[in-house]
Amino acid sequence: MAAIRVLVGSVYGGALLTARKIREELEADGHQVVVLENPQVDDITDNDDALLVCTSTTGQGEIPANLLPFYLGLREQLPQQPGRPFGIIVLGDSSYGDTFCGAGNLIEEAFYETGARKVGDSLRVDALETMEPETEAVPWAKNWVNGI
């Protein structure tokens, strides 16, 4: 079974509720899951757990305030994570056009710079189509964990 750290970026709580539901479901399958509501770079440098980012997108494709310190620290410190598996679930609103789910793209790029290894495609949940993101995120996460 896998050890997973879920890094949450949430504005109004949707991404956090989604991350908690993922934790509940994956723990029921025997995985060890920690949800980090205010992640810091130190949360990933003292272990080799798989990383799952569950974030909303704010403004014009930006990272939520609670995830921003992690993102900036990752970009500044570049703690090398060669081969470390990661995945991304990003919530957004497609009416924003080119910036739809932009926070996921930013985080993905930052992880690639550390040498981490992306597992599967990012899940992009569109608020215009899905009222409860966990209905898409949980099945996706159950499949994703098989690839790590």
Backbone torsions as a table, in degrees:
resi	resn	phi	psi	omega
1	MET	NA	153.5	-173.8
2	ALA	-94.8	152.3	169.8
3	ALA	-104.7	126.7	-172.6
4	ILE	-131.6	137.9	172.3
5	ARG	-111.7	123.0	179.2
6	VAL	-100.3	116.5	-179.0
7	LEU	-96.3	119.1	-171.4
8	VAL	-105.6	136.6	170.4
9	GLY	-125.1	111.0	-173.1
10	SER	-138.7	140.1	178.0
11	VAL	-102.3	-56.8	-177.0
12	TYR	-107.1	4.6	174.8
13	GLY	103.7	-9.4	-178.8
14	GLY	-63.3	-44.3	179.9
15	ALA	-68.0	-36.6	178.5
16	LEU	-65.9	-45.2	177.8
17	LEU	-62.3	-38.3	177.7
18	THR	-64.0	-45.2	179.4
19	ALA	-61.9	-40.4	179.1
20	ARG	-66.0	-37.7	177.8
21	LYS	-67.8	-39.1	175.7
22	ILE	-61.4	-45.1	178.1
23	ARG	-57.5	-48.5	-179.1
24	GLU	-56.3	-47.4	-177.2
25	GLU	-70.4	-41.8	-179.7
26	LEU	-70.6	-35.6	176.0
27	GLU	-64.8	-36.0	177.2
28	ALA	-63.2	-26.0	177.0
29	ASP	-88.0	1.1	176.0
30	GLY	100.1	3.0	179.4
31	HIS	-84.4	155.9	174.1
32	GLN	-98.4	121.1	-174.5
33	VAL	-129.9	130.3	175.2
34	VAL	-117.7	127.3	176.3
35	VAL	-99.4	123.6	-178.9
36	LEU	-109.1	107.4	-176.3
37	GLU	-76.4	-27.5	177.9
38	ASN	-133.2	67.8	-173.6
39	PRO	-64.3	148.7	174.3
40	GLN	-126.6	160.2	-179.1
41	VAL	-57.5	-36.8	179.1
42	ASP	-58.1	-24.5	179.7
43	ASP	-67.4	-15.8	-179.9
44	ILE	-115.8	-6.4	-175.3
45	THR	-93.0	-10.6	-178.4
46	ASP	-108.3	19.3	-179.7
47	ASN	-158.6	174.9	176.8
48	ASP	-126.4	28.1	178.1
49	ASP	-60.9	151.2	172.4
50	ALA	-65.3	149.3	-176.8
51	LEU	-114.3	131.4	175.5
52	LEU	-126.5	117.8	177.8
53	VAL	-93.2	129.1	175.4
54	CYS	-125.7	103.5	-172.6
55	THR	-137.1	150.0	169.0
56	SER	-89.9	174.0	175.7
57	THR	-118.1	138.2	-177.7
58	THR	-121.7	161.1	176.6
59	GLY	55.0	-129.1	-179.7
60	GLN	-102.2	58.2	178.0
61	GLY	85.6	27.4	-174.5
62	GLU	-98.3	166.2	179.9
63	ILE	-84.6	136.0	178.3
64	PRO	-58.5	152.1	-175.1
65	ALA	-56.4	-36.1	-177.3
66	ASN	-74.5	-19.5	178.4
67	LEU	-98.8	-15.6	-176.2
68	LEU	-59.1	-43.7	178.1
69	PRO	-59.3	-38.2	177.2
70	PHE	-62.5	-49.6	-178.3
71	TYR	-58.8	-48.8	-179.6
72	LEU	-63.4	-40.7	177.0
73	GLY	-63.1	-40.1	178.6
74	LEU	-62.8	-43.4	-179.1
75	ARG	-68.8	-36.3	-177.4
76	GLU	-79.1	-43.1	-174.4
77	GLN	-87.8	-28.1	-176.5
78	LEU	44.7	55.6	177.7
79	PRO	-64.8	119.6	-174.3
80	GLN	-67.2	130.7	-177.1
81	GLN	-129.6	53.7	-171.9
82	PRO	-58.4	122.6	176.8
83	GLY	76.0	-1.9	-178.2
84	ARG	-65.8	126.9	-177.6
85	PRO	-73.8	139.1	174.6
86	PHE	-143.2	157.7	176.2
87	GLY	-142.2	162.3	-175.9
88	ILE	-135.4	127.6	169.3
89	ILE	-115.3	123.2	-177.4
90	VAL	-130.3	132.3	179.6
91	LEU	-100.9	135.7	-179.2
92	GLY	-156.7	-171.2	-177.9
93	ASP	-134.0	113.1	-173.9
94	SER	-65.2	-13.2	177.6
95	SER	-68.5	-10.7	177.2
96	TYR	-83.2	1.1	174.4
97	GLY	65.1	-122.7	-173.6
98	ASP	-63.1	-22.4	-178.3
99	THR	-93.8	4.9	178.5
100	PHE	-53.6	123.0	178.3
101	CYS	59.1	30.5	-178.1
102	GLY	-60.7	-31.2	180.0
103	ALA	-60.4	-37.8	178.6
104	GLY	-63.3	-40.3	178.4
105	ASN	-63.5	-41.6	179.9
106	LEU	-63.6	-45.7	179.8
107	ILE	-64.7	-42.9	179.5
108	GLU	-58.2	-47.6	179.4
109	GLU	-59.3	-42.6	-180.0
110	ALA	-64.0	-41.2	178.7
111	PHE	-66.5	-38.8	177.4
112	TYR	-59.7	-36.2	179.5
113	GLU	-66.2	-20.1	177.8
114	THR	-91.2	-4.5	-179.0
115	GLY	89.8	6.1	179.1
116	ALA	-67.8	159.3	-174.8
117	ARG	-113.0	117.8	-180.0
118	LYS	-75.8	134.4	177.8
119	VAL	-108.3	118.5	178.3
120	GLY	73.0	179.9	176.8
121	ASP	-85.5	152.5	174.4
122	SER	-65.5	145.7	172.7
123	LEU	-95.2	122.2	178.3
124	ARG	-111.4	113.3	-177.8
125	VAL	-100.9	120.7	-177.0
126	ASP	-94.8	119.1	-179.0
127	ALA	-62.4	-21.6	178.1
128	LEU	-74.7	-18.6	-177.9
129	GLU	-112.8	-25.9	-173.0
130	THR	-129.4	115.5	-179.6
131	MET	-80.6	-29.6	-179.8
132	GLU	-120.5	95.9	-174.0
133	PRO	-57.6	-28.5	-178.5
134	GLU	-63.4	-23.1	179.2
135	THR	-65.3	-28.1	174.6
136	GLU	-94.6	-35.9	-172.4
137	ALA	-71.4	-39.3	-177.6
138	VAL	-63.8	-51.5	178.0
139	PRO	-60.6	-38.6	177.7
140	TRP	-60.2	-46.5	-178.2
141	ALA	-64.8	-37.8	178.1
142	LYS	-64.0	-35.6	176.3
143	ASN	-74.9	-41.9	-179.1
144	TRP	-58.0	-43.6	-176.3
145	VAL	-61.8	-25.5	177.0
146	ASN	-69.0	-21.6	-179.2
147	GLY	-89.2	-9.1	-177.5
148	ILE	-88.6	NA	NA
